[in-house]
Amino acid sequence: MSLVGSQQKVFLRLVSALRPHWRSDANLPARLQALFAANRSFGSRDRKLYRELIFTSLRFLPWIELLLDHDPARAAQVTAWLAADIPATHAFRAALCADWPTCPSSLAAKATHLGADSTALLPDWAGRHCPEAVGSPNLDALHTRAPLWLRLQAPDAGTVLDEFTRQGWGWRRSEILPSAVELLAEGDVTKTESWARGHVEVQDLGSQLLLETIGIGPGEQWLDACAGAGGKTLQLIRLLGPTGHVDAHDIRAGALRELAARATRAGHPVCHLLDDKTPGGIAVRETAPTGHYDGVLVDAPCSGSGTWRRAPHLKWCTSAGAVKHAAETQQTLLAQFASSVRPGGRLVYATCSLSRLENEDVVAQFLTQHPDFSATPFARTFDSTPRTVGLAILPAQHNTDGFYVASLRRKAS
């Protein structure tokens, strides 16, 4: 059997193992990783090939499922054609799709070539929750491989970019945010000297734009109420400058340990007592804080529909009921942490969701129940899509994940 024939067989075997779970398991990538770990014959390039093929299958799942039932070889061929042409997939695609036309960027053109229905590629509730997602150009963007965006946090960005160039990695700086760089090659940033020195972090451009819209003043005291592993925490402390301070709270101890390690690598003082307001530092703690802050960020846990480019499995295991439940949790969190905002201070609400139920509807209900808060203008909008309150950062605007942000201020007295 040829190498490509063997790879096709392995791909279909992986698909068969994952298929019983891909409409129910939100941790499907971990399940795939376990399959890789169980087969020690997979090298790095093998894993990259199969990961890209599996994620492509999930991105276009209704199309691929129809083929799997009656023509698995055709399913593998269509998957190869739709997959990104990266070094790991190039030979596989060339062998299976030698007489096929170049795969078009337009989803409508892909559907026409395959005789498929592009409207089947999103859950039925998506159009009601985010009408922009079901049409071009956002529908096209949601069905392409997510880019790798980095945030520069070096005193001299040139040292980071020079290292990338020496590695032979292509890159481009964002035209709208100089601190953001898209890596155009498949390089392992975590193996670089820049990473070891804390001069670069992986963070989607859309995520970076959230805090940049607010206009955060240096020297302020902020609470990152749902900090997770700290991507926005590190960006926030950088915006606050050497005299500012961030208290980072999360109920997940493992995430906070990762945050502390990242903050240490970036050169920020880290402590585990929230009464230590070290300038330029981050305090990390699982216990909910007391006291008042100049600003509170509630980057709420959500359905993750804005991340469907990089996590396409979430399209198929997230129901409208799950979105409604997430919105109820978000309401609770927003109300809980609003009490930590000082008079005259700001409350920033953010999600990586496309759904209005988790975004402007949550904020509108909060404002009705908390008349001491009101929406405030943004310092910058980056051409983001305005909502009744807040902004939506849609995937096609700047080649990012999807996000929502609202900026609120508490009355001074």
Secondary structure, DSSP 8 states (H G I E B T S, - for coil): --HHHHHHHHHHHHHHHHGGGTTT-TTHHHHHHHHHHH-TT--HHHHHHHHHHHHHHHHTHHHHHHHHHH-HHHHHHHHHHHS---TTTHHHHHHHSTTS----S-HHHHHHHHT--GGGGS-TTHHHH-GGGGSTTHHHHHTS---EEEEE--SSHHHHHHHHHHTT--EEE-SS-TTEEEE-S---GGGSHHHHTT-EEE--HHHHHHHHTT---TT-EEEETT-TT-HHHHHHHHHH-TT-EEEEE-S-HHHHHHHHHHHHHTT--EES-TT---TTEEEEESS---S-EEEEEEE-----GGGTTT-TTHHHH--HHHHHHHHHHHHHHHHHHHTTEEEEEEEEEEES---TTTTHHHHHHHHHH-TTEEE---S--TT-EE-SSSEEE-HHHHT---EEEEEEEE---
